[in-house]
Each structure stands twice: as structure tokens, then as C-alpha cells.
Amino acid sequence: MIAAFAALITPLPMVATVAHAQNVAAPPGWSDAQSGDKRILSKDGITIEIGPWQSAEGSSIRAWLKSQERRGAPDIRYVSTQRLQAEKAVRGSYSLLRNVQVNGRDQISVLYACPGQDGTVMLMEMRGAVTRQNAADITRGAKFGEEVCAADPDAASASRAGNKLAVAERTPRKPVSTQSLAAANAQIPAGSRPQSASIVLANKWVGFPAVRVSEAVAMMRFANGYETACTKWNPMTQSPTPESAGRMKRCKVERGASKGKPAKKFRAGETIDISFGRTSGASRDLGGSNSSTISGGTLRMTKSGRIQIGKFNAFSVSAAGSGAGGGNRRGNLSGEYYLNGHTITIKDARGQVYHGFIAASSNSGSSKIDHVYINGEHYWDRKK
């Protein structure tokens, strides 16, 4: 069994990359969630964990990976190592094949180190009990890891000289072209693109004791006849159906035609100039590299195609389960944006791509955009 696992892993290396590399969709049928700073995929007893970039502290990739040999969560016990070897798919990368016990059961674990820029390295692990039945899933998981690493701009940038990490001066990134963002947006399936949207008032209970309040939300309507105000799901990997997006907790996807105020639908490539909320320090220049000072209510979009957003929901639904599965990543985001209808595609300073939903509306008598709704968040000028 161990030999069979090693034979499958050797030609298809597992490669670590940024935990938020959501621009590479999970293989069909795999659950996809976020846990802390890790992206976690699983299917039929096979688990893949992708960690964040971290410093190798001047060590070679091989030596750094060797230092991770006995790592593991409280329920994972290291048993022994089969081999540590260089991999060809990504320059300077190494894999380490281990025997482990997970909750007392024997499994195989492969750690893979992917070199990055400025002395950084990333770690991916794939583990599970190998059988003939799940061999195809192992192959798909390994291919996924390779694709994720290749998609990350910091990957495969280290020097192989002496197997040392290159600690060279970082060169400025080239501006993201409108063409590349348009191509990324074009990958969103037609069925996951809203045909129209309207602004409606939704009732909810808040506080304790609970008080019923009304809030404005964007209701998205799709070609399959379903509509939903729940837009935290990923249009690249999920669909507007009760069986997909509707499995999320408190997410209703229903047939109907709710009445409301029609929302603005954007032309492909259209840009807008809005400034809702406040930012401070370096974030004011929309440089894209420092989003830590953006407040939750901040949304800035420029005519040149730059964006800063204080809350961006990126949600993935688990492929299994009845509704609570999946993971939500919510936080600051800076970069370039592309609008098309009621979809928005954002590429951040690290080159990661995010897809979501957008709608806009104006106040009565106003000729400008006064409200913007992105992935379930409502932005407006809070100074008024």
C-alpha cells in the first residue's frame, strides 16, 4: 500500500502555496473550506492542507522541510520517514513522504515545500489511508496542488544554486491589465451570472432582547429562475440552486420574482469613482500593498480600476453535508477590479483572483451611485 501511494505521488508532486489561492478551483467533488490561515480540501478520507507563506529563516528548502518532518496536529502522530527528495515540477521544491497515525489509524502523509521570494517558503500536506478506490482522488489532489503552486506569483522564484533560497531585492509588480482581468471574469459560468438585481428590504432580528429591523439587500436573479439575497458564495465553484449555494446556513435560494428597486447593471469593463468610508495612512493612495488600515465600512473604487474594500466575503460550500459545511474568508482587500453585469473580479497585489457579485443604486433624485452591494455587504457614504 505504501509503495502504491509513493508511486502515485512521485510523478505528481504536491505543492504548497498561499492559503488564499482561491483562483484555482477545488477538484470536482472535493469539499473546500478555510480554517484559520489554512485552506483545507477533503474527499473520501484524503485531506489536503495549504498553509500560508512563511520565512525559511535562511535555511535551504531541503533543510527547512527536514525541520518539518515531525510536525502535526494533536491527533496526528509521526511514525517514520520514507524519503525526502527534490521535485522537478517546481524549481527548488522538495517533498517528504512520512508514515503517520491519525487518531490511532495508520496513514501516509506527504509534505511539500514550495520556494518563494525573499526567503519565503510554503507548505502543503496531503494525507490519508491509500486504497485502490481512492487512487484517482489522490492523483487529482496532487494535480490540484501543482496547479495552485503554478498559479501563485511568488512560487518557483527561488534559485537552485546550492538549493539555497534567493533573498534578492523584490522587483515591483507589473500593473494588472484590463485584458487579464476580463479573461478571468469570462471564466465565470453563464448560469452563475445574475441576469438582473433589485434592492429590497429584508427583515431580521438583532440583539437581545431581539428587535426586528429592516435592511436593504441586493436580490440577485439568475437564468435558471432562482433568486437570492445571499451572495457570499463563489460563482466559479457553486451555482444558484438550493443544492449548492442554498446549502449554506441562513442562505435561501428560491424561485420567484421579488419586487424592489431595479439595481444598476454594469457594462463589461465599466469603472466608477466612489469613496465610502475612510482610510488612513498608506492605504489612502490605493497602492494595493497595505490594506491593514482599511475599516470595515470602507469601499473605494476609482476610474482607473483600483479598489479598496473593508469587508470582502469569499465563501466556499462543502461538497458534502447538508448546509453548515464550507468556510468563509472575510477581510480587507486591495487591488484592481473588473465589472461585468452584476459580477466583480478583483486581483490583489499578490496576484490572487477573487470573484463575487455587485449591484448599485442611487438615492431618490440622485444622479450618482449612492449605494453599492458586494457579496452581502452594503456600502454607502456614512458621513451623510
Wavefront OBJ file of the C-alpha trace (Angstrom):
o trace
v 0.000 0.000 0.000
v 2.830 2.402 0.871
v 4.578 1.605 -2.417
v 1.370 2.279 -4.323
v 0.981 5.629 -2.585
v 4.580 6.585 -3.334
v 4.162 5.634 -6.994
v 1.164 7.918 -7.308
v 2.772 10.863 -5.557
v 6.180 10.797 -7.257
v 5.141 11.977 -10.755
v 2.501 14.347 -9.388
v 4.146 16.474 -6.663
v 2.096 18.198 -4.028
v 2.975 21.862 -3.898
v 2.134 24.432 -1.252
v 1.054 27.948 -1.992
v -0.780 30.858 -0.449
v -3.680 29.820 1.736
v -5.985 32.197 -0.068
v -5.231 30.966 -3.600
v -8.885 30.686 -4.422
v -8.295 31.423 -8.095
v -7.631 27.662 -8.511
v -10.915 25.859 -8.003
v -11.009 22.659 -5.962
v -11.329 19.409 -7.935
v -14.966 18.370 -8.545
v -16.498 16.643 -5.553
v -13.944 17.903 -3.004
v -15.037 19.973 -0.019
v -13.237 23.317 0.214
v -13.020 25.316 3.425
v -10.881 27.850 5.256
v -9.650 27.148 8.791
v -7.617 29.986 10.255
v -4.767 30.654 7.826
v -5.132 27.301 6.040
v -7.190 26.222 3.057
v -8.414 22.647 3.600
v -9.775 20.273 0.966
v -11.036 16.749 1.578
v -12.653 13.833 -0.224
v -13.141 10.176 0.675
v -10.617 10.158 3.516
v -7.957 12.226 1.701
v -7.145 15.648 3.181
v -5.109 18.479 1.643
v -3.936 21.414 3.770
v -2.390 24.532 2.188
v -0.585 26.835 4.584
v 0.460 30.494 4.329
v 3.805 31.896 3.174
v 6.375 31.853 5.957
v 10.052 32.612 6.400
v 12.593 29.829 5.928
v 14.995 31.843 8.140
v 17.912 31.437 5.725
v 17.727 27.634 5.507
v 17.822 25.700 2.274
v 14.491 24.310 1.118
v 15.670 20.774 1.844
v 16.847 21.656 5.359
v 13.669 23.627 6.097
v 11.439 20.753 5.002
v 13.518 18.325 7.070
v 12.805 20.540 10.092
v 9.075 19.971 9.494
v 9.487 16.165 9.497
v 7.767 15.550 12.841
v 5.138 18.302 12.594
v 1.481 17.526 13.113
v -1.718 18.420 14.919
v -2.546 16.894 18.337
v -4.362 13.996 16.652
v -1.502 13.295 14.199
v 1.477 11.265 15.451
v 4.664 10.994 13.419
v 5.865 7.391 12.944
v 8.691 7.380 10.379
v 10.007 8.922 7.150
v 10.242 7.032 3.873
v 12.131 9.569 1.791
v 12.990 13.227 1.222
v 13.624 14.183 -2.411
v 13.821 17.059 -4.879
v 10.866 17.581 -7.206
v 11.097 18.606 -10.853
v 7.736 20.283 -11.430
v 8.635 23.398 -9.420
v 12.209 24.591 -9.370
v 13.805 24.224 -5.936
v 10.934 22.312 -4.359
v 11.170 19.197 -2.160
v 8.769 16.542 -0.917
v 8.883 14.423 2.225
v 6.921 11.154 2.451
v 6.019 10.119 6.013
v 4.167 7.400 7.886
v 1.803 8.868 10.492
v -1.059 7.838 12.733
v -4.245 9.938 12.703
v -6.471 9.227 15.696
v -4.651 5.924 16.078
v -5.033 4.865 12.414
v -2.119 4.374 10.048
v -1.938 6.870 7.177
v 0.546 8.251 4.676
v 1.467 11.944 4.719
v 3.302 13.901 2.022
v 4.761 17.294 2.924
v 5.740 19.504 0.011
v 7.752 22.740 0.270
v 7.418 25.353 -2.466
v 10.042 28.150 -2.586
v 9.032 31.777 -2.871
v 10.601 35.207 -2.999
v 12.635 36.980 -0.319
v 13.419 33.807 1.648
v 9.832 32.581 1.943
v 8.524 29.051 1.673
v 5.102 27.419 1.730
v 3.976 24.032 2.911
v 1.254 21.701 1.671
v 0.309 18.375 3.182
v -1.797 15.588 1.683
v -2.579 12.651 3.929
v -4.890 9.686 4.099
v -5.191 5.923 4.010
v -4.491 4.783 0.444
v -6.710 2.273 -1.300
v -7.339 1.323 -4.900
v -10.712 3.018 -4.608
v -9.283 6.454 -3.799
v -6.227 6.324 -6.092
v -7.943 8.629 -8.614
v -8.665 11.171 -5.867
v -5.027 11.140 -4.800
v -3.989 11.826 -8.374
v -6.476 14.698 -8.695
v -5.366 16.126 -5.351
v -1.733 16.080 -6.392
v -2.554 17.762 -9.714
v -4.513 20.406 -7.835
v -1.501 21.157 -5.638
v 0.720 21.579 -8.667
v -1.784 23.954 -10.317
v -2.129 26.053 -7.169
v 1.617 26.482 -6.887
v 1.961 27.393 -10.557
v -0.808 29.998 -10.189
v 0.860 31.838 -7.321
v 3.163 34.706 -8.387
v 5.589 34.085 -5.529
v 6.110 30.413 -6.351
v 9.026 28.892 -8.240
v 11.097 32.058 -7.892
v 13.952 30.755 -5.759
v 17.418 29.921 -7.025
v 18.599 26.298 -7.178
v 22.213 27.312 -6.625
v 23.208 25.190 -3.670
v 19.493 24.667 -3.063
v 19.511 27.993 -1.197
v 16.595 30.394 -1.150
v 17.172 33.533 -3.160
v 16.922 36.605 -0.956
v 17.009 39.108 -3.772
v 15.506 42.558 -3.876
v 11.829 42.311 -4.788
v 11.004 43.944 -8.092
v 7.801 45.972 -8.424
v 4.899 44.004 -9.827
v 3.568 44.948 -13.221
v 0.138 46.576 -13.185
v -2.696 44.149 -13.768
v -4.012 44.578 -17.296
v -7.685 45.043 -18.050
v -7.363 42.205 -20.552
v -6.189 39.690 -17.931
v -8.995 40.639 -15.543
v -11.529 40.411 -18.355
v -10.258 36.918 -19.195
v -10.542 35.884 -15.547
v -14.081 37.234 -15.330
v -15.033 35.449 -18.550
v -14.414 32.125 -16.786
v -17.457 32.623 -14.529
v -20.120 30.185 -15.779
v -23.071 31.830 -17.522
v -25.511 30.133 -15.138
v -23.793 31.735 -12.136
v -24.085 35.277 -13.547
v -27.139 37.206 -12.320
v -29.344 38.399 -15.156
v -30.750 41.225 -13.053
v -30.816 42.544 -9.493
v -33.116 44.653 -7.341
v -32.812 46.339 -3.968
v -35.352 45.046 -1.434
v -35.941 45.435 2.297
v -35.284 42.283 4.310
v -36.435 41.822 7.909
v -34.171 40.317 10.552
v -33.931 40.020 14.323
v -30.926 41.584 16.070
v -29.741 41.992 19.656
v -31.044 40.617 22.930
v -33.843 41.021 23.583
v -34.312 40.700 19.832
v -35.575 43.673 17.847
v -36.907 43.328 14.331
v -35.220 45.655 11.848
v -35.293 46.116 8.093
v -32.181 46.390 5.959
v -31.602 46.964 2.263
v -30.159 43.976 0.393
v -29.461 43.167 -3.242
v -31.649 40.378 -4.594
v -29.921 38.605 -7.499
v -31.904 36.758 -10.183
v -30.435 34.033 -12.379
v -31.275 32.408 -15.700
v -32.486 29.206 -14.020
v -35.354 31.089 -12.367
v -33.843 31.188 -8.875
v -33.156 34.339 -6.890
v -31.231 35.002 -3.683
v -30.006 37.822 -1.482
v -27.267 35.501 -0.206
v -24.216 36.316 -2.342
v -21.265 35.124 -0.269
v -20.742 32.032 -2.424
v -18.114 31.653 -5.122
v -19.652 31.820 -8.633
v -16.698 29.830 -10.005
v -17.349 26.762 -7.869
v -21.003 26.972 -6.841
v -24.341 27.516 -8.576
v -27.538 29.449 -7.712
v -29.501 26.397 -6.590
v -30.740 25.089 -3.221
v -28.448 22.074 -3.724
v -25.330 24.299 -3.981
v -25.439 27.853 -2.607
v -28.651 27.010 -0.770
v -26.814 24.553 1.483
v -25.163 27.407 3.329
v -26.510 28.279 6.739
v -29.183 31.008 6.589
v -28.925 31.137 2.788
v -32.206 30.904 0.874
v -32.168 30.251 -2.857
v -35.745 30.251 -4.138
v -37.792 30.639 -7.280
v -39.703 33.870 -7.544
v -39.582 37.492 -8.558
v -39.300 39.736 -5.508
v -40.411 43.287 -6.049
v -37.925 46.034 -5.411
v -35.997 48.908 -6.881
v -34.048 47.811 -10.001
v -30.295 47.894 -9.369
v -27.673 49.250 -11.736
v -26.120 46.653 -14.040
v -22.557 47.450 -15.111
v -21.216 47.327 -18.643
v -18.304 44.948 -19.230
v -15.144 46.799 -18.174
v -17.028 49.792 -16.723
v -15.257 51.668 -13.908
v -16.732 54.010 -11.314
v -15.451 56.654 -8.903
v -16.793 56.301 -5.352
v -15.383 56.805 -1.845
v -17.434 55.357 1.002
v -15.918 55.374 4.467
v -12.426 56.477 5.440
v -8.931 55.026 5.250
v -5.725 56.184 6.878
v -2.003 56.081 6.283
v -0.600 54.388 3.189
v -3.945 52.907 2.262
v -5.207 56.284 1.092
v -3.197 56.108 -2.113
v -4.859 52.848 -3.239
v -1.408 51.374 -3.602
v -2.739 47.879 -3.070
v 0.071 46.712 -0.794
v -1.236 47.933 2.552
v -4.844 47.220 3.360
v -4.446 46.758 7.112
v -5.849 50.201 7.927
v -8.993 49.860 5.843
v -12.085 49.967 8.036
v -14.962 47.548 7.595
v -17.176 50.216 6.081
v -14.623 51.337 3.517
v -15.186 50.945 -0.204
v -13.119 52.959 -2.659
v -13.260 52.390 -6.398
v -11.502 54.598 -8.931
v -11.956 55.332 -12.616
v -8.507 53.826 -13.200
v -9.775 50.443 -11.975
v -8.378 50.351 -8.421
v -10.349 49.107 -5.402
v -10.059 49.007 -1.608
v -12.770 47.119 0.242
v -13.047 46.743 4.004
v -15.125 43.534 4.036
v -14.979 41.007 1.232
v -16.746 37.693 1.732
v -15.279 34.718 -0.108
v -17.340 31.661 0.749
v -16.971 28.044 -0.380
v -19.618 25.435 0.328
v -18.606 21.946 1.389
v -19.321 19.338 -1.291
v -20.734 17.087 1.419
v -23.143 17.760 4.227
v -26.468 19.465 4.489
v -25.698 23.122 4.943
v -23.142 24.035 7.600
v -20.111 22.873 5.653
v -17.671 25.190 3.937
v -15.599 28.151 5.013
v -15.987 31.909 4.901
v -12.999 34.189 4.485
v -13.905 37.787 5.251
v -11.472 40.676 5.336
v -9.716 43.614 3.693
v -8.839 43.518 0.029
v -6.931 45.913 -2.242
v -6.123 45.648 -5.916
v -7.580 46.003 -9.412
v -11.231 45.375 -10.275
v -13.279 44.441 -13.323
v -17.061 44.771 -13.580
v -19.347 42.829 -15.892
v -23.109 42.909 -15.324
v -23.616 42.008 -11.663
v -20.239 40.261 -11.254
v -16.975 41.714 -9.974
v -13.493 40.217 -10.356
v -10.649 41.501 -8.167
v -6.929 40.761 -8.392
v -4.927 41.790 -5.324
v -1.308 42.908 -5.026
v -0.125 39.284 -4.744
v -1.915 38.309 -7.932
v -4.712 36.342 -6.258
v -8.061 36.488 -8.090
v -11.449 36.769 -6.364
v -14.902 36.644 -7.953
v -18.124 37.988 -6.495
v -21.418 39.782 -7.017
v -22.124 43.513 -7.205
v -25.149 45.785 -7.505
v -25.552 49.541 -7.112
v -28.357 52.054 -6.625
v -28.962 55.778 -6.276
v -30.941 57.787 -3.760
v -34.175 59.387 -4.893
v -33.346 62.315 -7.165
v -29.629 61.472 -7.243
v -27.694 61.095 -10.476
v -24.747 59.268 -8.908
v -24.158 55.913 -7.239
v -25.073 56.200 -3.559
v -25.165 52.533 -2.508
v -23.071 49.535 -3.528
v -23.687 45.901 -2.525
v -20.806 43.418 -2.820
v -21.089 39.807 -1.637
v -23.664 40.549 1.027
v -22.075 43.784 2.298
v -23.780 47.183 1.912
v -21.578 50.258 1.404
v -22.697 53.891 1.365
v -21.458 57.345 2.366
v -21.567 57.162 6.170
v -20.862 60.897 6.536
v -24.415 61.669 5.411
l 1 2 3 4 5 6 7 8 9 10 11 12 13 14 15 16 17 18 19 20 21 22 23 24 25 26 27 28 29 30 31 32 33 34 35 36 37 38 39 40 41 42 43 44 45 46 47 48 49 50 51 52 53 54 55 56 57 58 59 60 61 62 63 64 65 66 67 68 69 70 71 72 73 74 75 76 77 78 79 80 81 82 83 84 85 86 87 88 89 90 91 92 93 94 95 96 97 98 99 100 101 102 103 104 105 106 107 108 109 110 111 112 113 114 115 116 117 118 119 120 121 122 123 124 125 126 127 128 129 130 131 132 133 134 135 136 137 138 139 140 141 142 143 144 145 146 147 148 149 150 151 152 153 154 155 156 157 158 159 160 161 162 163 164 165 166 167 168 169 170 171 172 173 174 175 176 177 178 179 180 181 182 183 184 185 186 187 188 189 190 191 192 193 194 195 196 197 198 199 200 201 202 203 204 205 206 207 208 209 210 211 212 213 214 215 216 217 218 219 220 221 222 223 224 225 226 227 228 229 230 231 232 233 234 235 236 237 238 239 240 241 242 243 244 245 246 247 248 249 250 251 252 253 254 255 256 257 258 259 260 261 262 263 264 265 266 267 268 269 270 271 272 273 274 275 276 277 278 279 280 281 282 283 284 285 286 287 288 289 290 291 292 293 294 295 296 297 298 299 300 301 302 303 304 305 306 307 308 309 310 311 312 313 314 315 316 317 318 319 320 321 322 323 324 325 326 327 328 329 330 331 332 333 334 335 336 337 338 339 340 341 342 343 344 345 346 347 348 349 350 351 352 353 354 355 356 357 358 359 360 361 362 363 364 365 366 367 368 369 370 371 372 373 374 375 376 377 378 379 380 381 382 383 384
